[in-house]
Amino acid sequence: MTGNASKMNAAALANETAALQLQAVEPERPDWLTPRAVAEWKRVVPDLLTLGWVHRLDRMALASYCEAVADWEMFRERIAAENARLADSGDVQTFATGAKQISIWRQLANDAEKRANAAGAGFGFTPLARRNMKAAVAPQQELFQNAHSDAASRYFNH
């Protein structure tokens, strides 16, 4: 909108931007994660590293996401078990008075889902979040090793 106030060329601007990017590094996995959360950590970290969307600074955010997913899975299993056990639904709690309300398991599952979605959005785990994220671009490698990459320098002097 205001142009290039620095008067730097496009390559210099791109290099400056790239220099500010953090290298993708797996955060140290917390010891206190539940087994389900560890499984989620192991499931998502390789893709996050490939995309360049995780760094050691993201430990708490990633741990929060993984624990929320683990909680959601556990509560959904509890709801399924309640649905199988009860003639009514594991999603609805019926009191002796006949009053009904959403079961505590459904409330907990809904809360875990909200926590997982909020934490996961920072890592691009929703289509809307991914739309605004850019994957790190790996430098292009030589197609053929020891090929013609330096041919011009052998025949032409600069």
Secondary structure, DSSP 4 states (H G I P E B T S, - for coil): ----TT---HHHHHHHHHHTSPPP-PPPPPTT--HHHHHHHHHHHHHHHHHT---GGGHHHHHHHHHHHHHHHHHHHHHHHHHHH-SS-TTEEE-TTS-EEE-HHHHHHHHHHHHHHHHHHTTT-SHHHHHT--PPPPPPPPSSTTSSTTHHHHH---
